[in-house]
């Protein structure tokens, strides 16, 4: 067990890796939607000199694949680089300026990227994880219902999946977005503000949620259930996606392989993620219990429709300047 200070230091370092950008095992388990990619993956790979992958602490499939070197074995002629980010908005900014080819984010970041005219495409998705994000308050807070957020300071990462969760929470409470005071902070800074009680609530996702739950014992005002499906998306530059479908198919296979390990050998998965992240094994175990099986597949029509609702919610409150058609940014297969 790590010392509590070690765990806290690890959490405060979660945002550091994006600073250089200066930016805010059975195959039968592969879902039918992915089966079409298997023939593509077995075709001869086009020459792919480099593959730069953006990921976050919450990206279980990517972290496991990275730790075990599976992609390097499947793509031996390709130089694979792994770049860590504190949240999706920073990752997609890097992807849009050509610093990455592929990465994983939550639901809100791709909406803001599309609204800003970034030429990125959705190439895959994981199943919903509504239990993996929450709005937290202190155990002694007077806030008891979502309506109690009126006039309160709520910390969140701007443009993240937590942003959409909070938008939906405000809506469900019968409030307007202007009724709360959003305080835009990276997860590490938000954790510090939450502990100082300089904010009244915090919208956040795992593993930050799990780490705070164990260390601070906050009250959960709401999680994603009934508010947000908390979908996870794999995105790529349009050029990479169109020129290297075989590489994307290989990525899907190995990430689904990683998910099987996460579900079927939980002890090894916890160890791999804890060794990588510096987080306490108890934190990793808690956030994995909230994570369903998460094979990777192309976007289903229902997932696109769900993401369209995310885009509409941000447009409705003026955070996205014009209506978006999410399907325009989905890779056509």
N, C-alpha and C positions, 0 to 999 in steps of 0.2 A: 504493500500500500504506500502510495506516495505521501509525503508530508503535505498538509494543506497549503503551505506557502508555495510548494512546488507546483501544485495544481493551479493555484491562483496565478502564478507567474506564467504557466503554460497558457492559461486563458488570455492573459493580457498580451501575449505574443501572437495570438491568432490573426491579428490584422497586419502584422509587420511585413508579411511576404509580398504584399502588393505595392509597397512603398516605392520600389524601383520604377514603377510605371507612372508615378506621380498622379494617380487616379483616385477620384473620390473612391454426380456428375453425369446424370444421365441426360442425353440429348432429348429424351422424351419430354423433359420439363420445359423445353423451349416452346413458347406460345405459338399458336398457329400463325399469328401476324408476322412472326419472325421467320417462319419456315421458308418464306420466299427468298430470304437473304442467304440461305445456306449454299445454294448453288452458286450465287455470286461470290461468296467467300472462297469457294473451292476453285474458282477460275484463276488463271494466272494474274498475279498482281501487277498493275502498272508500276513503273518506276516511281517510288515515293522516297525522296531523299531525306525528308525530315517530317516529323509529326510532333507538334507542340501541343500538349494537352493541359487545359486549365481545369483546376479542381479546387474543392473546398474540404474542410474537415468533415463535413456531413456527407461527402460523396463516397459512401461505403464501397460500392462496386469498383470505383476508380482507385481508391486507396488500397484495396486488397490486390487488385491486378498489378498496381505499381509495386507493392511490397514483395510480391512473388515473381515479378519480372515476366509475366505471361505474354504481354504484348511484344516485348523485346524478343522473345522466342518465336512468336508467330511472324514477326516482321524483322528478320535479322539484318536486312540490307538498309533498314530505315533508322536514322538517328532520332530516337524518341526522347523528348524533353518534357519534364513535368513542372508546371508552374502553379504555385498555390496562391489563392486569393481569399480575402476575408468574407466576401459575399459576391453574389451574382452580378450586380451592376459593374463592379470593377473588372470582373472576368470578361464580360461581354464588350466592354470598352476596349480591352486588350485584343479581343477577337476581331473587333471591327477595324482596328488600325493595323492588322496584319501581324500581330505578335503571337497569335495562336492559330491553330487549325480547327480545334475541337474542344468542347468544354461542356460542363453540366451546371445548370442553374435551376432556381425555382420558377414559379409561374410569372411573377411580375417583371423581372428584368428583360425578358424578350419583348414584352409589350412596349416598354420605354425605348428599347433599341429600335424596334420597327417604327415607332412614332418619330424617332430622330433620323430615319432614313438609312439606318445601318443595313448593309447588304449581307444579312445573315439568314440562315435557314434552320428551321427545326428539322432534325433528322431522326430523332428517337425520343422515347419517353419511358418513364417507369410508372407503375401504378400509384394511385393516390396515397398520401400519408397524412391524413388529417390529425392524427394524434401527435405528430412530431413537431408541432409549433403551438405556441400559446401566448396569451397575454397574462403577464404576471404582476402581482402587487405584493407589497410586504405583508407578512403575516398579521401585523398589527394595523394594517391600513383600514381606513373607514370605507373604502370602496368594496361594495358587495355585489353589485350588478353592473352590466355594461352601461346602463344609463348613468351610473355614477361617474363615468369618465368625463362627463360634461365639465368644461372649464379646467380639466386636469392636464398636466404635462405627461406625455407618453413618449418614451424613447423608442426609436426604431431605426433600422437602416433604410434610408430612402431608396425607393425603387426595388425593394426586395420582396420576397414572398410574405414577409411579416407586414409589409406595407399593405398588401391586399387583404391580409387577415384583419388588420385594423380598420381598413375601409369598410369591410363587411360587418365588423363588430359595431362600428358607429351606426351603420345603416340599420342593423337589426335592433339597436337600442332606440331607434326613432330619432336620432340626432343628425345634425349636419356636420360635414367635415370641419367646418369653421367653429364648431362647438368645442373642439378639443385643441390642445396645444401640442402639435407634433414636434418632437425634439429629434432632429436627424443626427444620429451617431452610429459609428461602426459598432459591431457587437462588443468588442473589447472595451471601448469607451462607454458604451451603454451599460455594461455590467458595472463599471466603476461608479457611474452616476446613480444606478439603481441601489448599489450598496450604501452610497452616501445619503440616499433618500432625497436627492436633488431632482428626481422625477417621481411621479406618482405611480407609474406603471411602465411596463416594458413588453413590447411585442417582439418575440424571438423564436428561433428554431433550434432544433438539436444540432450538435451536442451542447451548445451554449445553454439551452433550456435545461438539459439534464444536469449539467455541471452546477448551475445555479440552484436547481431543485435540491440537490444533495448538500450543497455548501451553505445555502442561505435559508432554505426551507420556506420559500415564498408561498403565497396563496395563488392558485390558478384561477383567474377570473373567467377564462374561457380557453378552449383549445379550438382546433380547426373544425371539429364536428358541427355540422349545420352552418358553417361559415365559409370554409375554404377546403377544397380537396388537397391543397398543398402539393400539386403535381410537380414532378421533376422532369426537366427537358434536357436533351442533348442537342447542342447547336454546333454548327460549323460555318465556315465561310462558304459562300455560294460556289466559289471556284473549286475549293477542295471537295465539296460534296459532289459536284458534277463530274469532276475528273477522277475521283478515287472511290467509286462505289464499293469496290472489293475491300478496301481498307476499312470502310465504315461497317461492312458486314463482319469483318474480323473483330472489330471493336465490339459490336453487339454480342458476338459469340463469347468473347472472353469476359465481358462485363456480366453477362448472364451466368457464366461459369463462376465468377466471383460471388454473385448473389447466392448461388447454390451452396457455396462454402459458408457464407455468412449465416445461412439458415440451418445447414446440416452439421456444421462443425463450429458451433458457437464459441467454444473455448478458444480455438485457434483464431477465429475472427477477432475476438476481443483482444487477444494478445497482439495480433498484427496491427490493429488500429491503435491500441494503447502505445505500442512501441513507436509508431509513426508520430502520433499526436502529442505525446507527453501527458495525456489525460489519464486520470485514475481509471483502473479497470472497472471499478464500480460505475463510473460515469458512462463509459462505453457500453457496458452491459445494459444500463437503464435505457439508453437511447436506442439500442438495437431491439429491445423488447417492444418498442413502439413502432418499429419498422416492419411492414408486411413483406412477403416475398416480392422481390422487385426485379424481375427479368426485364431486359431492354428490348424494345420492339419499335417499329415505325408507329407514328401517331394514328390511333383509331379515330373514326369520325366523332365519337363521343368526346374524346379528349380535345379535339380541335374545337368542338362546340363549347366545351368547358372553358377553354382558353379564350374564346371569343367573349364569354361573359366577364372574364378578367379585364379584357381590353375595354369593354363597354362600361364597366364600373369606374375605371380611371377617367374615361372620357366624360362620364356623367358629372363628376365632381371637378372637372376642369384641369386635371393633372396631365391628361393627354389632349393635345390641341385639336385633334380631328378624329372622326371615326376610322377605325382600322378594320381591315379584313384579314384576320389571322391566317386564313388559308393561303393567302398570297405569299406568306413566308414559310410555308411548309414544303419540304422537299417532295417533288412529284416523283413517285416510283412507278 
